[in-house]
Amino acid sequence: MQQVTIVGTGYVGFSLALLLAQQHKVIAYDIDKHRIDEIKRKISPIKQDNFAKEFFEKNDLDIRATTSKHTAYSTSNFIILAVPTNFNEETNNFDTTILKTVIHDIIEHNQHATIIIKSTIPIGFTEEIKKEFNADNIFFCPEFLREGQSLYDNLYPSRIVIGSKSDAAFEFKDILIQCAKLDESSISVVFTNSSEAEAIKLFSNSYLAMRVAFFNEIDTFCIAKNLNPKEIINGVSLDPRIGDFYNNPSFGYGGYCLPKDTKQLLSNFDCIPSTLIKSVIDSNVIRKKFIADDIELLQPTVVGIYRLTMKSGSDNFRESAVQDIMESLATNKIEIIIYEPEVKEAFFKTHPVIKSIAKFKSKADLILANRVDSELSDVLNKIYTRDIYTRD
């Protein structure tokens, strides 16, 4: 049995804590006292993952939550970092300030622990940080978690990528596999260097962004040419080399990962000849503008935004495409109202948030829904959506 500290109790960190606490002693560390207090009271801090919530409540897990750096860092064998690294538009890079501070604090308290970075980072960051701190006990291990399915994806991993070939890396691989619900023979494991592991993470998410952009462009073409997008996408997706996944049109990609990861990968290309990643980013911008223009042709007076979140069962509306569309419409003097239960304030970006779904539906003469929900079934004549499969 190992003692493992996990820094950060968001959907990456806490789902990993749940996974490992089945067989190991886990210390969950966060500077957010409210989140730590929730964990101590057996309340999951990742609200939208019902599977994780039930798993935490029903299982006897060895999780100790703390806001103390000394408690978190001083005695653990493995310390896993799952802290935020948002993309900084000014520096054209991930902001790794928090990550560097945490690594500095860990080394001050415990020079012998293996530090495993789960936060998404620029390609080459781990090698740079090892040189900066003169430490060989740091490696990158990317996460591949779907929003709202974070614990499930840890328990049933699609693959495990570890950016080190050290003894500690093989030991960490064993820990992950022992705690998973799949047989070891069915889990693909890749051992590589940290820079290659960092690239695997960014290229994976950029490919998914490219798929979203591709099927959105099919849909844009169909709107402009008055063609049936569902029939075309069905026909295209029947090719087994293409497949029937990530093919449901939307207002554009957004969320925690795809926007920032594509931008970071483009930044890492720097002077390397390339056009594809930039085209994916540009395509997403163009898609949102096209949708806004298409809505304006309908000449609505009051546009209701049904959910700012990216998809059903989510509390995430970071960089959601509908926000850019909303602001474009507002610039053209169209009144905007919002229905979003995750927003507790009376206004969001100057637009009123309507708490009653009935009042929202009655006041809006056009309702934008990135994903259609059953509670809109009585106002389908008001709905503007590109959700042709009624799924995420």
Secondary structure as the mmCIF struct_conf table of DSSP 4:
data_model
#
loop_
_struct_conf.conf_type_id
_struct_conf.id
_struct_conf.beg_label_comp_id
_struct_conf.beg_label_asym_id
_struct_conf.beg_label_seq_id
_struct_conf.end_label_comp_id
_struct_conf.end_label_asym_id
_struct_conf.end_label_seq_id
STRN STRN1 GLN A 3 VAL A 7
BEND BEND1 GLY A 10 GLY A 10
HELX_RH_AL_P HELX_RH_AL_P1 TYR A 11 LEU A 20
TURN_TY1_P TURN_TY1_P1 ALA A 21 GLN A 23
BEND BEND2 HIS A 24 HIS A 24
STRN STRN2 LYS A 25 TYR A 29
BEND BEND3 ILE A 31 ILE A 31
HELX_RH_AL_P HELX_RH_AL_P2 LYS A 33 LYS A 40
TURN_TY1_P TURN_TY1_P2 ARG A 41 LYS A 42
BEND BEND4 PRO A 45 PRO A 45
TURN_TY1_P TURN_TY1_P3 LYS A 47 GLN A 48
HELX_RH_AL_P HELX_RH_AL_P3 ASN A 50 LYS A 58
BEND BEND5 ASN A 59 ASN A 59
STRN STRN3 ILE A 63 THR A 66
BEND BEND6 THR A 67 THR A 67
HELX_RH_AL_P HELX_RH_AL_P4 LYS A 69 TYR A 73
BEND BEND7 SER A 74 THR A 75
BEND BEND8 ASN A 77 ASN A 77
STRN STRN4 PHE A 78 LEU A 81
STRN STRN5 PHE A 87 ASN A 88
TURN_TY1_P TURN_TY1_P4 GLU A 89 ASN A 92
STRN STRN6 ASN A 93 PHE A 94
HELX_RH_AL_P HELX_RH_AL_P5 THR A 97 HIS A 109
BEND BEND9 GLN A 111 ALA A 113
STRN STRN7 THR A 114 ILE A 117
BEND BEND10 SER A 119 SER A 119
TURN_TY1_P TURN_TY1_P5 ILE A 123 GLY A 124
HELX_RH_AL_P HELX_RH_AL_P6 PHE A 125 GLU A 132
TURN_TY1_P TURN_TY1_P6 PHE A 133 ASN A 134
BEND BEND11 ASP A 136 ASN A 137
STRN STRN8 ILE A 138 PHE A 140
TURN_TY1_P TURN_TY1_P7 GLU A 147 GLY A 148
HELX_RH_AL_P HELX_RH_AL_P7 SER A 150 LEU A 155
BEND BEND12 TYR A 156 TYR A 156
BEND BEND13 SER A 158 SER A 158
STRN STRN9 ILE A 160 ILE A 162
BEND BEND14 GLY A 163 GLY A 163
BEND BEND15 SER A 166 SER A 166
HELX_RH_AL_P HELX_RH_AL_P8 ASP A 167 CYS A 179
BEND BEND16 ALA A 180 LEU A 182
HELX_RH_3T_P HELX_RH_3T_P1 GLU A 184 SER A 186
BEND BEND17 ILE A 187 ILE A 187
STRN STRN10 VAL A 189 PHE A 191
HELX_RH_AL_P HELX_RH_AL_P9 SER A 194 LYS A 225
TURN_TY1_P TURN_TY1_P8 ASN A 226 ASN A 226
HELX_RH_AL_P HELX_RH_AL_P10 PRO A 229 SER A 237
TURN_TY1_P TURN_TY1_P9 LEU A 238 LEU A 238
BEND BEND18 ASP A 239 ASP A 239
TURN_TY1_P TURN_TY1_P10 PRO A 240 ILE A 242
BEND BEND19 ASP A 244 TYR A 246
BEND BEND20 ASN A 248 ASN A 248
BEND BEND21 PHE A 251 PHE A 251
TURN_TY1_P TURN_TY1_P11 GLY A 255 CYS A 257
HELX_RH_AL_P HELX_RH_AL_P11 LEU A 258 PHE A 269
TURN_TY1_P TURN_TY1_P12 ASP A 270 CYS A 271
BEND BEND22 ILE A 272 ILE A 272
HELX_RH_AL_P HELX_RH_AL_P12 LEU A 276 GLU A 296
TURN_TY1_P TURN_TY1_P13 LEU A 297 LEU A 298
BEND BEND23 THR A 301 THR A 301
STRN STRN11 VAL A 302 TYR A 306
BEND BEND24 LEU A 308 LYS A 311
TURN_TY1_P TURN_TY1_P14 SER A 312 GLY A 313
TURN_TY1_P TURN_TY1_P15 ARG A 318 GLU A 319
HELX_RH_AL_P HELX_RH_AL_P13 ALA A 321 THR A 331
TURN_TY1_P TURN_TY1_P16 ASN A 332 LYS A 333
STRN STRN12 GLU A 335 TYR A 339
TURN_TY1_P TURN_TY1_P17 PRO A 341 GLU A 342
BEND BEND25 GLU A 345 ALA A 346
STRN STRN13 PHE A 347 PHE A 348
TURN_TY1_P TURN_TY1_P18 LYS A 349 THR A 350
STRN STRN14 HIS A 351 PRO A 352
STRN STRN15 VAL A 353 VAL A 353
HELX_LH_PP_P HELX_LH_PP_P1 ILE A 354 ILE A 354
HELX_RH_AL_P HELX_RH_AL_P14 ILE A 357 LYS A 363
BEND BEND26 ASP A 365 ASP A 365
STRN STRN16 LEU A 366 LEU A 368
BEND BEND27 ASN A 370 ARG A 371
HELX_RH_3T_P HELX_RH_3T_P2 SER A 374 LYS A 382
STRN STRN17 ILE A 383 TYR A 384
BEND BEND28 ILE A 388 THR A 390
#
